[in-house]
Amino acid sequence: MLRIFLIDRYILKELSLNVAASTLILMLIFGGLRFIHFLGKAARGDIPAGTVLSLAGYESLGALVLLLPLAAFLAVILVLGRMGNDGETIALYACGVGRNHLLRVMLIFGVLLAMIVGTISSYLAPLALARGYRIEQQALLAAETTGLVAGDFKKTHSGERIFYAERLSKDQLVMKDIFIQVQQPSQKVIFRAKQGHLETDEENGNKNLILENGYRYDFPTTDNSMRISRFARHGLLVRKGGEREFNIRHKTIPTLKLWAMGAPNDISEVQWRLSMPISTLLLVMFAVPLTRYEPRKGRYSGLVSAIVTYLIYSNTIGIARHWIDKGIVSTVFGLWWVHIVMLILVLISLWPPQPLQQILSWLRSNLPKFNFLGAFQSLFHLLRHISIFQNKK
């Protein structure tokens, strides 16, 4: 039976508080970056200003699965660094609480946090991203009709189209008694319809204006002829979707449905979601050897190494995922080889052979003193990198 001692509760409490604080700080920084991004889109008129805060919030919730492993990694570095600086680690060793006992506490903490991250990555994050995606698509569609007033003509920025609607719904997504003129190089086209609405194609992300019960008039520029056709339903492309829309929609698909789809990019997404709890546990355990306390170094001497380690590890996972999508690496190997390499590094760093111990000792004694400002700048650039990565995806 697993026994939790008083000292275990103390360490777990310190770790939990630091994870919460680190996550809050990272979320504020990341959320601020996304808020600025969406604020810029609102300023350009791409989305309504009222959706900026909700979009930034949902994207921050979706990014929580990326930020929690980093927060846990930093929390272990900070807690063990403080305990070493305050002499608590030495006191624990003197009381018979050895290194293996400390590793046991870290393992418990890592497993519990990995379970939380696994729940977020497989269920909550896709749910939040799906909700944010729906809001963004509705906002983009609403932006297409922003400025369209019932009973007035509106010309697009390119001047190729003129819209007119006799009546509009409150959200401006449904129109009644529509007139549209489209100027093309070879002809002029006029549409008249009883009703129309904006919708997004789930397959390719295209935004279309769906016209119902109307007529189409084609006027070729080469002669004075006219062709009239009647339709019950007609789609008019408003905005073409792109790769980013596909990638975002892919992130919103439930995990079990992705697994059943079976395509390489589907499997890579599933493996990436499963990688988040695995990486959380490995990072927590790898943080222990990074925080071996030395009196001449500060309590935060392991932060720079932690940030560099996280960057290398997370980017390697991203590269491996790209290889799966492109068919370079089989889905059998997938992302697992990255975690196997990381596991080997964790085991070697926790129980290094004698030659490696000498190398690590020399590196620790020759590393420069910790620069807190430099670490904060590295952390900020790391979060900006995650934000840009999310935007591209």
Secondary structure in CASP SS format (residue, H / E / C, confidence):
PFRMAT SS
TARGET T0000
AUTHOR 0000-0000-0000
METHOD secondary structure of the structure
MODEL  1
M C 1.00
L C 1.00
R C 1.00
I C 1.00
F C 1.00
L H 1.00
I H 1.00
D H 1.00
R H 1.00
Y H 1.00
I H 1.00
L H 1.00
K H 1.00
E H 1.00
L H 1.00
S H 1.00
L H 1.00
N H 1.00
V H 1.00
A H 1.00
A H 1.00
S H 1.00
T H 1.00
L H 1.00
I H 1.00
L H 1.00
M H 1.00
L H 1.00
I H 1.00
F H 1.00
G H 1.00
G H 1.00
L H 1.00
R H 1.00
F H 1.00
I H 1.00
H H 1.00
F H 1.00
L H 1.00
G H 1.00
K H 1.00
A H 1.00
A H 1.00
R C 1.00
G C 1.00
D C 1.00
I C 1.00
P C 1.00
A H 1.00
G H 1.00
T H 1.00
V H 1.00
L H 1.00
S H 1.00
L H 1.00
A H 1.00
G H 1.00
Y H 1.00
E H 1.00
S H 1.00
L H 1.00
G H 1.00
A C 1.00
L H 1.00
V H 1.00
L H 1.00
L H 1.00
L H 1.00
P H 1.00
L H 1.00
A H 1.00
A H 1.00
F H 1.00
L H 1.00
A H 1.00
V H 1.00
I H 1.00
L H 1.00
V H 1.00
L H 1.00
G H 1.00
R H 1.00
M H 1.00
G H 1.00
N H 1.00
D C 1.00
G C 1.00
E H 1.00
T H 1.00
I H 1.00
A H 1.00
L H 1.00
Y H 1.00
A H 1.00
C C 1.00
G C 1.00
V C 1.00
G C 1.00
R H 1.00
N H 1.00
H H 1.00
L H 1.00
L H 1.00
R H 1.00
V H 1.00
M H 1.00
L H 1.00
I H 1.00
F H 1.00
G H 1.00
V H 1.00
L H 1.00
L H 1.00
A H 1.00
M H 1.00
I H 1.00
V H 1.00
G H 1.00
T H 1.00
I H 1.00
S H 1.00
S H 1.00
Y H 1.00
L H 1.00
A H 1.00
P H 1.00
L H 1.00
A H 1.00
L H 1.00
A H 1.00
R H 1.00
G H 1.00
Y H 1.00
R H 1.00
I H 1.00
E H 1.00
Q H 1.00
Q H 1.00
A H 1.00
L H 1.00
L H 1.00
A H 1.00
A H 1.00
E H 1.00
T C 1.00
T C 1.00
G C 1.00
L C 1.00
V C 1.00
A C 1.00
G C 1.00
D C 1.00
F E 1.00
K E 1.00
K E 1.00
T C 1.00
H C 1.00
S C 1.00
G C 1.00
E C 1.00
R E 1.00
I E 1.00
F E 1.00
Y E 1.00
A E 1.00
E E 1.00
R E 1.00
L E 1.00
S C 1.00
K C 1.00
D C 1.00
Q C 1.00
L C 1.00
V E 1.00
M E 1.00
K E 1.00
D E 1.00
I E 1.00
F E 1.00
I E 1.00
Q E 1.00
V E 1.00
Q E 1.00
Q C 1.00
P C 1.00
S C 1.00
Q E 1.00
K E 1.00
V E 1.00
I E 1.00
F E 1.00
R E 1.00
A E 1.00
K E 1.00
Q E 1.00
G E 1.00
H E 1.00
L E 1.00
E E 1.00
T E 1.00
D C 1.00
E C 1.00
E C 1.00
N C 1.00
G C 1.00
N C 1.00
K E 1.00
N E 1.00
L E 1.00
I E 1.00
L E 1.00
E E 1.00
N E 1.00
G E 1.00
Y E 1.00
R E 1.00
Y E 1.00
D E 1.00
F E 1.00
P E 1.00
T C 1.00
T C 1.00
D C 1.00
N C 1.00
S C 1.00
M C 1.00
R E 1.00
I E 1.00
S E 1.00
R E 1.00
F E 1.00
A E 1.00
R E 1.00
H E 1.00
G E 1.00
L E 1.00
L E 1.00
V E 1.00
R E 1.00
K C 1.00
G C 1.00
G C 1.00
E H 1.00
R H 1.00
E H 1.00
F H 1.00
N H 1.00
I H 1.00
R H 1.00
H H 1.00
K H 1.00
T H 1.00
I C 1.00
P C 1.00
T H 1.00
L H 1.00
K H 1.00
L H 1.00
W H 1.00
A H 1.00
M H 1.00
G C 1.00
A C 1.00
P H 1.00
N H 1.00
D H 1.00
I H 1.00
S H 1.00
E H 1.00
V H 1.00
Q H 1.00
W H 1.00
R H 1.00
L H 1.00
S H 1.00
M H 1.00
P H 1.00
I H 1.00
S H 1.00
T H 1.00
L H 1.00
L H 1.00
L H 1.00
V H 1.00
M H 1.00
F H 1.00
A H 1.00
V H 1.00
P H 1.00
L H 1.00
T C 1.00
R C 1.00
Y C 1.00
E C 1.00
P C 1.00
R C 1.00
K C 1.00
G C 1.00
R C 1.00
Y C 1.00
S C 1.00
G C 1.00
L H 1.00
V H 1.00
S H 1.00
A H 1.00
I H 1.00
V H 1.00
T H 1.00
Y H 1.00
L H 1.00
I H 1.00
Y H 1.00
S H 1.00
N H 1.00
T H 1.00
I H 1.00
G H 1.00
I H 1.00
A H 1.00
R H 1.00
H H 1.00
W H 1.00
I H 1.00
D H 1.00
K H 1.00
G C 1.00
I C 1.00
V C 1.00
S C 1.00
T C 1.00
V C 1.00
F C 1.00
G C 1.00
L C 1.00
W H 1.00
W H 1.00
V H 1.00
H H 1.00
I H 1.00
V H 1.00
M H 1.00
L H 1.00
I H 1.00
L H 1.00
V H 1.00
L H 1.00
I H 1.00
S H 1.00
L H 1.00
W C 1.00
P C 1.00
P C 1.00
Q H 1.00
P H 1.00
L H 1.00
Q H 1.00
Q H 1.00
I H 1.00
L H 1.00
S H 1.00
W H 1.00
L H 1.00
R H 1.00
S H 1.00
N H 1.00
L C 1.00
P C 1.00
K C 1.00
F C 1.00
N C 1.00
F H 1.00
L H 1.00
G H 1.00
A H 1.00
F H 1.00
Q H 1.00
S H 1.00
L H 1.00
F H 1.00
H H 1.00
L H 1.00
L H 1.00
R H 1.00
H H 1.00
I H 1.00
S H 1.00
I H 1.00
F H 1.00
Q H 1.00
N H 1.00
K H 1.00
K C 1.00
END
